[in-house]
Amino acid sequence: MRKMRVLIVLALNLFPWKVRRYLLNMALGYKIHKSANISCFSLIDADEVVVGPKAVIAAGNVIKGLKKIDMGESSYIGTLNWISAFPLDQGSRHFNSDPQRCTSLTLEMHAAITSRHIIDCTDSVTIGEFATVAGYRSQILTHSINLHDSKQRCKPVIIGKYCFIGTSVVILPGSKIPDYCVLAAQSVWNKNKENPWCLYAGVPALAKGEIDRTDAYFARINGFVE
């Protein structure tokens, strides 16, 4: 089924968007709102695809192996991102210790992923409303090898609302970034912190100070940043 779906999605790139959206919804059961847009030459391969009003997936993305992608109103995925998962296939020897894992990507309303990032959805990744994965070349990882057990294990990643994730960061499995936080460029987030309204930076990321709560980014009602 997955190979056939990939072929259908690629073939439909030849059609104008309105026709392509209709055929994706009818042939594959996707739920793409009439005001949403998926640019040509992006491969969107998931068992369930929900793209809300005014949401956008730009060109050159590869999204594969996921159970579900769910994009809220006015959410955005920029160009040339690689978003993948180890599929929930029967009989696999991998991740037997994590039977409840969910291979999904959720972008809440006005959340954004910019360009050229790598996102591993072997377990769920959730990006909160008005949060931005900014810059380029960041990695969000949900699985790794547990050296003690010598097994591949996975845990979900949650990025809180109104967060700003700087360029070239690494977010490791099981991470939960509190609301209204900034993760500075080239940082590594490896342990959960509880304090919102903080700037975190470094390897590993540590709290460096409080965020100015009057900054316009954290009060905007439109996800688009001019």
GIZI-V28527 format. One record per pair of residues at least 4 apart in sequence whose C-alpha atoms are under 8 Angstrom apart, sorted by the first residue. I is the first residue (numbers start at 1). J is the second residue. If there is no record, write none. Layout:
# GIZI-V28527
i->[I/I]
j->[J/J]
This chain:
# GIZI-V28527
i->[1/2/2/3/4/5/5/5/6/6/6/6/7/8/9/9/9/9/9/10/10/12/12/13/13/13/15/15/16/17/17/17/17/18/19/20/21/21/21/22/23/23/24/24/24/25/25/25/25/26/29/29/30/30/30/31/31/31/32/32/32/32/32/33/33/33/33/34/35/35/35/36/36/36/36/36/36/37/37/37/37/38/38/38/38/38/39/39/39/39/40/40/40/41/41/41/42/42/42/42/42/42/42/43/43/43/43/43/44/44/44/44/45/45/45/45/46/46/46/46/46/46/46/47/47/47/48/48/48/49/49/49/50/50/50/50/51/51/51/51/51/51/52/52/52/52/52/52/53/53/53/54/54/54/55/55/55/55/55/55/56/56/56/56/57/57/57/57/57/58/58/58/58/59/59/59/60/60/60/61/61/61/61/61/61/62/62/62/62/62/63/63/63/64/64/64/65/65/65/65/65/66/66/66/66/66/66/66/66/66/67/67/67/67/67/68/68/68/69/69/69/70/70/70/70/71/71/71/71/71/71/72/72/72/72/72/72/73/73/73/74/74/74/74/75/75/75/75/75/75/75/76/76/76/76/76/77/77/77/77/77/78/78/78/78/79/79/79/80/80/80/81/81/81/81/81/82/82/82/82/83/83/83/83/84/84/84/84/85/85/85/85/85/86/86/86/87/87/88/92/94/94/95/95/95/95/95/97/98/98/101/101/101/101/101/101/102/102/102/103/103/103/103/104/104/104/104/104/105/105/105/105/106/106/106/106/107/107/107/107/107/107/108/108/108/108/108/109/109/109/110/110/110/110/110/110/111/111/111/111/111/111/111/112/112/112/112/112/112/113/113/113/113/114/114/114/114/114/115/115/115/115/116/116/116/117/117/117/117/118/118/118/118/119/119/119/120/120/120/120/120/120/121/121/121/122/122/122/123/123/123/123/123/123/124/124/124/124/125/125/125/125/126/126/126/127/127/127/127/127/128/128/128/128/128/128/129/129/129/130/130/130/130/130/131/131/131/131/131/131/131/132/132/132/132/133/133/133/133/134/134/134/134/135/135/135/136/136/137/137/137/138/138/138/138/139/139/139/139/140/140/140/140/140/141/141/141/141/141/142/142/142/142/142/142/142/143/143/143/143/143/143/144/144/144/144/145/145/145/145/146/146/146/146/147/154/154/155/155/156/156/156/157/157/157/157/157/158/158/158/158/159/159/159/159/159/159/160/160/160/160/160/160/161/161/161/162/162/162/162/162/163/163/163/163/163/163/163/164/164/164/164/165/165/165/165/165/166/166/166/166/166/167/167/167/168/168/168/169/169/169/169/169/169/169/170/170/170/170/171/171/171/171/172/172/172/173/175/175/175/175/176/176/177/177/177/177/178/178/178/178/178/179/179/180/180/180/180/181/181/181/181/181/181/182/182/182/182/182/183/183/183/183/183/184/184/184/184/185/186/187/187/187/187/187/188/188/188/188/188/189/189/189/190/190/197/197/197/197/198/198/198/198/198/199/199/199/199/199/200/200/200/200/200/201/201/201/201/202/213/214/214/215/216]
j->[5/6/45/7/8/9/28/45/10/43/44/45/11/12/13/24/43/44/45/41/43/20/23/20/40/41/19/20/20/21/37/38/39/22/23/24/25/32/34/26/27/28/28/29/30/29/30/31/32/30/48/49/48/49/50/49/50/51/36/49/50/51/52/51/52/53/54/53/53/54/55/51/52/53/54/55/56/54/55/56/57/42/56/57/58/59/56/57/58/59/58/59/60/59/60/61/57/58/59/60/61/62/63/60/61/62/63/64/61/62/63/64/63/64/65/66/63/64/65/66/67/68/69/66/67/68/67/68/69/68/69/70/68/69/70/71/55/69/70/71/72/73/70/71/72/73/74/75/72/73/74/73/74/75/71/72/73/74/75/76/74/75/76/77/61/76/77/78/79/76/77/78/79/78/79/80/79/80/81/78/79/80/81/82/83/80/81/82/83/84/82/83/84/83/84/85/84/85/86/87/103/84/85/86/87/103/104/105/121/122/87/88/102/103/104/103/104/105/104/105/106/104/105/106/107/75/76/106/107/108/109/106/107/108/109/110/111/108/109/110/109/110/111/223/107/108/109/110/111/112/223/110/111/112/113/114/81/112/113/114/115/112/113/114/115/114/115/116/115/116/117/115/116/117/118/119/116/117/118/119/118/119/120/121/119/120/121/122/103/120/121/122/123/103/121/122/103/122/103/96/151/152/99/151/152/153/154/153/153/154/122/123/124/154/155/156/122/123/124/121/122/123/124/121/122/123/124/125/121/124/125/126/124/125/126/127/111/112/126/127/128/129/126/127/128/129/130/128/129/130/129/130/131/222/223/224/127/128/129/130/131/132/223/130/131/132/133/134/223/117/132/133/134/132/133/134/135/136/134/135/136/137/136/137/138/136/137/138/139/137/138/139/140/139/140/141/125/139/140/141/142/143/125/141/142/142/143/154/142/143/154/155/156/157/142/155/156/157/142/156/157/158/157/158/159/131/158/159/160/161/158/159/160/161/162/163/160/161/162/161/162/163/222/223/159/160/161/162/163/164/165/162/163/164/165/164/165/166/167/164/165/166/167/166/167/168/167/168/167/168/169/167/168/169/170/168/169/170/171/157/170/171/172/173/157/170/171/172/173/154/155/156/157/172/173/174/152/153/154/155/172/173/152/153/154/173/150/151/152/153/150/151/152/153/151/173/174/173/174/173/174/175/172/173/174/175/176/174/175/176/177/163/175/176/177/178/179/176/177/178/179/180/181/178/179/180/179/180/181/217/218/177/178/179/180/181/182/183/180/181/182/183/169/182/183/184/185/182/183/184/185/186/184/185/186/185/186/187/183/184/185/186/187/188/189/186/187/188/189/175/188/189/190/188/189/190/190/189/190/191/192/192/193/181/192/193/194/193/194/195/196/197/196/197/196/197/198/218/196/197/198/199/200/211/197/198/199/200/211/187/199/200/201/205/199/200/201/202/201/202/201/202/203/204/205/201/202/203/204/205/203/204/205/204/205/210/211/212/213/207/208/209/210/211/207/208/209/210/211/205/206/207/208/209/205/206/207/208/206/218/218/219/219/220]
